[in-house]
């Protein structure tokens, strides 16, 4: 069963996709070169490929996220809520009732 065409550093790659022999490398390289040098018809659709810089940036971002998980995080400040109850009812005023 052939391996799926997943880039080496893609998140879906379960193992490293490395060619087994020099013959395989030369065969794939020549096939790719032939495909690139073949003249295309005007208006033909070009398959979308992810640029190499984006793959490397995605890999770097993944390693950075992994490294940031190892850094100690500050703990949230502990707060204590204090309720104060007075003995006087809320409507009572010091010094007697309110003037009219």
N, C-alpha and C positions, 0 to 999 in steps of 0.2 A: 504494500500500500504506500503510495507516495506521500511525502509530507505536504501539509497545506502551505500555500504561498504566503506565509506570515513573516514580516521582517524580524530580524534577530532580536531587536530591542523593543518590539511591540508588546503591549501588556498581555496580548493573547498568546504569546509564544511560551509554550510550556518548557521547551528545551532550546538550546542554541541550535540554530539552523546553519550548520557548516557543511560544505561539500566534502565528500569522502575522499576523492582522488583528484589528481591534477587533470585527468581526462575530463572529469565532470566540470571543473572550472573552465577549461578551455572550450568545451562544448557550449556551456551557458553563455560565456562571453561572446563567442562568435555568433550565436543565435541572436543575442541582444544587439550586437553591432549590425548584423544584417537587417534586423527589423528597423533600426534607427536610420540606416542609409537608404532604405527602399523609398522611392518617391511615392508620395501620397497624392491621392486625388484631391483637388481643391474642395473645401467644404467637408472633408471627412472628419468625423469625430475623433478626437484624441483622448485616449483613456486618462482619467484623472489619477495622478500619482502624488503621494504626499512628499513634499520636499524633504531632503535629508536634514536640513537645519531644524525643521520642525520636529523630526523624530528625536534628534539629539536634545532639543530644548525640552521635550516631553520627558525624556529620560532624566535630564538634570533636575527638572521640577520634582520628579518622583523621589530622587535621592535626597533632595533638599527637604521635602516633606518628611521623609524617614528620619533625617538627622534632627529636624525640629521636634519630633516626638521624643527624642532622647534627652532634650534639654529640660531641666527642672522648671516647672511652672509655678508662679507665685500663687499661694493659697489665698482664697478670699478672706477678707478681714472678718473676724468673728464679732458679731454685734449682740448686745444684750438689751432687751426692751424692759424698761422699768415703768410700772404703773403706780401712780401716786393717788391715793384716795383720801379725801378730806372728810372730817367728821361733820362739817357744816353742810346743810343742804345747798344745792346750787342756787336757789333763789334768795337765800339770806344774805344780807349785806352787813358789813360791819358798821356798827354805830346806829342801827335801827332801820326802819323802813325808808324808802326813797321819798324825797319831798315832792309835793304836787306842783 
